[in-house]
Amino acid sequence: MQPRNMSMSGVVDLAAVKAAQEAKAKAEQARAETARQGGGGAVSPADLVIDVDEAGFERDVLQRSTEVPVVIDFWAEWCEPCKQLSPLLERLTVEYNGRILLAKIDVDANQMLMQQFGIQGIPAVFAVVAGQALPLFQGAAGEAQIRQTLDQLVQVGEQRFGLTGLTVDADAEPGGGAAAAPAEAAGPYDALLEAAVQALDSGDLAGAVQAYRNVLADDPGNPEAQLGLAQAELLQRVQGMDPQQVRKEAADNPADAAAQIAAADLDLVGGHVEDAFGRLIETVGRTAGDDRDAARVRLLELFEVVGAEDPRVIAARRALARALF
């Protein structure tokens, strides 16, 4: 099963991820329904670590990521570093007590998933949060580094998407699992939003932009349409660029705001989030007038693409304030 509508470009899902408000509402709805039915939805500690294959990816990873951040451990039996990392991830997952779920994927048996995630070597660790994929780290990592990464993941999941995790009961029967979330009722703009996603999937960026604008014309505050439009417009801006030429012009003209703005768009699409932010903050600091304002506005637009609660956005906002004042 293909991880639909997901990008491997850092935290930026360029195929229209679920907006924070929608994911939060869905999580709250699921918890309320579980409470109404009188069930705690508790899982056994043994259910926090699961083996996942291509057939079960959508159910076990994408759907579960609307309840709890899912960490994916790509491994293989022949991989010696995996034999050190995997037990550590399993131990930490149990220790985090329902704040994360660990999905283990054997790359030898699931070559399609390996290719779709762009795995070049293992061990490789990704996460999926509310349907949105992001790389965490590749290769060997120490326990302190992994804990720091997991802490940040839990924070983003809770603050941006309202994912408070799973209830764990040591006495729960393994394999029982949490109560399934109820099906979502169709929203008034679901058809237009789905059309926008389909347009993105087919490469029709102009169509996606128009579809999102159609939603915003009736509902200016629609969070999914706002996010989708920002992402579609970003892709549209870089579509005709010559990356080599853009980067050369930016390197040759550090004070040229337009050149730096174009390069920053390429940085973000390529997953280099900090590079994109840093480039524009430096441009704000070295320019004035309209050029400075153009760089500032583009930086704020890129913040919207990544997400206000992302730690890199929070840090960049502070750096921007220092550059401005």
C-alpha positions in Angstrom: 0.0 0.0 0.0 1.5 3.3 -1.1 1.8 6.0 1.6 -0.7 8.3 -0.2 -0.3 12.0 -0.2 3.0 12.0 1.7 6.3 13.6 0.8 9.7 12.7 2.1 10.8 16.4 2.0 11.5 17.0 5.6 8.5 17.9 7.6 6.8 19.5 4.5 4.1 17.3 3.0 3.8 18.8 -0.4 0.7 16.8 -1.3 -1.7 18.5 1.1 -1.4 17.0 4.6 -4.3 17.1 7.0 -4.3 20.5 8.7 -3.7 20.7 12.4 -7.2 21.7 13.3 -8.7 18.8 11.4 -6.4 16.3 13.0 -7.0 17.7 16.4 -10.8 17.5 15.9 -10.6 14.0 14.7 -8.5 12.9 17.7 -10.9 14.6 20.1 -13.9 13.0 18.3 -12.3 9.5 18.6 -11.6 10.0 22.3 -15.2 11.3 23.0 -16.7 8.3 21.1 -14.5 5.9 23.0 -15.7 7.5 26.3 -19.3 7.4 25.2 -19.1 3.7 24.4 -17.7 3.1 27.9 -14.4 1.7 26.6 -11.0 2.9 27.7 -9.4 1.8 24.5 -6.4 0.7 26.4 -3.6 -1.3 24.8 -1.1 -3.7 26.1 2.6 -2.6 26.3 3.2 -5.4 23.8 1.0 -3.6 21.3 3.2 -0.5 21.2 5.7 -2.3 18.9 4.3 -3.8 15.7 5.6 -5.4 12.5 4.2 -3.7 9.4 4.1 -4.8 5.8 2.9 -3.1 2.6 -0.6 -4.6 2.8 -1.1 -3.2 6.3 0.7 0.1 6.0 -2.4 2.3 5.5 -4.2 0.6 8.5 -1.3 0.2 10.9 0.7 3.4 10.1 -1.4 6.0 8.3 -4.6 5.5 10.2 -2.9 5.0 13.6 -0.9 8.2 13.0 -4.2 10.1 13.6 -4.1 8.8 17.2 -0.4 8.7 18.1 2.9 9.6 16.3 4.2 6.5 14.6 7.9 5.9 14.4 9.0 3.7 11.6 12.1 1.5 12.0 13.4 0.3 8.6 15.6 -2.7 9.3 16.9 -6.1 7.9 18.1 -9.3 9.5 21.5 -8.9 7.9 22.0 -5.3 9.2 24.3 -5.4 12.2 23.7 -1.7 13.2 19.9 -2.5 13.1 20.5 -5.2 15.7 21.7 -2.5 18.1 19.3 0.2 17.2 16.0 -1.8 17.0 16.1 -3.1 20.6 16.8 0.5 21.8 13.9 1.9 19.9 11.6 -0.9 21.3 12.7 -0.2 24.9 12.2 3.5 24.5 8.8 3.0 22.9 7.6 1.0 25.9 9.1 3.6 28.2 7.2 6.4 26.4 4.1 4.6 27.5 1.8 5.2 24.6 3.1 8.6 23.5 4.6 6.9 20.4 4.0 3.7 18.4 6.9 1.8 16.8 6.3 0.2 13.4 9.1 -2.1 12.3 9.4 -2.7 8.5 11.7 -5.4 7.1 13.1 -3.8 3.9 13.9 -7.2 2.3 10.2 -8.1 2.5 8.9 -4.7 1.7 11.0 -3.3 -1.2 8.2 -1.0 -2.4 7.9 0.9 0.9 11.7 1.2 1.0 11.7 2.8 -2.5 8.7 5.1 -1.7 10.4 6.4 1.4 13.6 6.9 -0.6 15.6 4.7 1.8 19.3 4.6 0.7 20.7 2.7 3.7 19.6 1.2 6.9 18.9 1.5 9.7 16.7 4.4 8.8 14.0 5.9 11.1 11.0 8.0 9.9 7.9 9.2 11.6 4.3 9.7 10.5 2.2 12.2 12.3 -1.5 12.7 11.3 -0.7 11.3 7.9 2.4 13.4 7.4 5.8 11.8 7.0 9.2 13.1 8.1 12.7 11.6 8.4 14.1 11.4 11.9 17.6 10.0 11.4 19.6 7.4 9.5 22.4 5.1 10.8 23.6 4.6 14.3 22.4 7.1 17.0 23.0 7.4 20.7 20.2 7.1 23.3 20.4 10.7 24.3 20.0 11.9 20.6 17.1 9.5 20.1 15.4 10.7 23.3 15.7 14.3 22.2 14.3 13.5 18.8 11.4 11.5 20.3 10.6 14.3 22.7 10.4 16.8 19.9 8.2 14.4 17.9 5.8 14.0 20.8 5.7 17.7 21.3 4.8 18.4 17.7 2.2 15.7 17.7 0.5 17.1 20.8 0.8 20.8 20.1 0.2 20.8 16.4 -2.2 17.9 16.0 -3.7 17.3 19.4 -2.3 13.7 19.5 -2.2 12.8 23.2 -1.2 9.2 22.5 -2.6 5.8 23.5 -3.8 4.6 26.9 -1.6 1.8 28.1 -2.7 -0.9 30.6 -0.2 -3.5 31.7 -3.2 -5.8 32.3 -4.7 -5.4 28.9 -4.8 -8.4 26.6 -2.1 -8.1 23.9 -3.7 -7.8 20.5 -6.9 -6.2 21.8 -6.0 -2.8 20.5 -7.6 0.6 21.0 -11.2 1.3 20.0 -11.4 2.3 16.3 -12.2 5.9 15.6 -15.6 6.6 14.1 -15.9 7.4 10.4 -15.7 11.1 9.7 -18.7 12.8 8.4 -18.3 14.4 5.0 -17.6 18.1 5.3 -19.0 20.8 3.1 -15.7 21.3 1.2 -14.5 17.7 1.1 -15.2 17.3 -2.6 -13.2 20.4 -3.5 -10.4 19.5 -1.2 -10.2 16.0 -2.7 -10.2 17.6 -6.2 -7.2 19.7 -5.1 -5.4 16.6 -3.8 -6.0 14.7 -7.0 -4.8 17.7 -9.0 -1.6 17.7 -6.9 -1.1 14.0 -7.4 -1.5 14.4 -11.2 0.9 17.4 -11.3 -1.9 19.8 -12.2 -0.6 22.6 -9.9 -2.7 25.3 -11.4 -5.8 23.2 -10.9 -4.9 22.5 -7.3 -4.3 26.2 -6.7 -7.7 27.1 -8.1 -9.5 24.3 -6.2 -8.0 25.6 -2.9 -8.9 29.1 -3.8 -12.5 28.0 -4.5 -12.7 26.7 -0.9 -11.2 29.8 0.5 -13.6 32.0 -1.4 -16.5 30.6 0.7 -14.5 29.8 3.8 -11.5 32.1 4.2 -10.4 30.5 7.4 -10.4 26.9 6.2 -7.1 25.5 7.6 -6.6 22.7 5.1 -7.2 24.9 2.2 -4.8 27.5 3.5 -2.1 25.0 4.0 -2.8 23.3 0.7 -2.7 26.5 -1.2 0.6 27.6 0.4 2.1 24.2 -0.6 0.7 24.2 -4.1 1.8 27.8 -4.8 5.3 26.8 -3.6 5.5 23.9 -6.0 4.1 26.1 -8.8 6.9 28.7 -8.1 9.7 26.2 -8.4 8.2 24.2 -11.3 10.0 26.0 -14.1 13.2 26.8 -12.2 16.7 25.6 -13.3 18.0 24.6 -9.8 21.7 25.0 -10.9 21.2 28.4 -12.3 19.1 29.6 -9.4 21.7 28.5 -6.8 24.5 30.1 -8.9 22.7 33.4 -9.0 22.0 33.3 -5.3 25.7 32.5 -4.6 26.9 35.2 -6.9 24.5 37.8 -5.6 24.1 37.5 -1.8 22.4 40.9 -1.6 19.9 40.2 -4.4 16.6 39.5 -2.5 14.9 38.0 -5.5 17.7 35.5 -6.1 17.7 34.5 -2.4 13.9 34.1 -2.3 14.0 31.8 -5.3 16.8 29.7 -3.8 14.9 29.5 -0.5 11.9 28.0 -2.3 14.2 25.4 -3.8 15.7 24.7 -0.4 12.3 24.1 1.2 11.1 21.8 -1.6 14.3 19.9 -1.2 13.7 19.4 2.5 16.4 21.8 3.6 14.1 23.7 6.0 16.8 25.3 8.1 18.7 26.4 5.0 15.6 28.1 3.5 14.9 29.9 6.8 18.5 30.9 7.4 18.9 32.2 3.8 15.9 34.5 4.1 16.7 35.7 7.6 20.2 36.7 6.4 18.5 38.5 3.5 16.3 40.4 5.8 19.4 41.4 7.8 21.4 42.7 4.8 18.6 44.4 2.8 16.2 47.3 3.3 13.0 48.7 1.9 10.9 46.6 -0.5 13.6 44.0 -0.8 13.7 43.4 2.9 9.9 43.3 3.1 9.7 40.8 0.2 12.2 38.5 2.0 10.2 38.8 5.3 6.9 38.0 3.6 8.3 35.0 1.8 9.7 33.7 5.1 6.3 34.0 6.7 4.8 32.1 3.8 7.3 29.3 4.2 6.5 29.2 8.0 2.9 28.5 7.0 4.0 25.6 4.8 6.0 23.9 7.5 3.7 24.7 10.4 3.6 27.2 13.2 4.4 24.6 16.0 7.4 23.1 14.2 10.5 23.7 16.4 12.4 25.0 13.4 9.7 27.6 12.7 9.7 28.7 16.4 13.5 29.1 16.3 13.4 30.9 13.0 10.8 33.3 14.3 13.1 34.3 17.1 16.0 34.8 14.7 13.7 36.9 12.4 12.8 39.1 15.3 16.5 39.7 16.1 17.2 40.5 12.4 14.3 43.0 12.3 14.9 44.7 15.6 
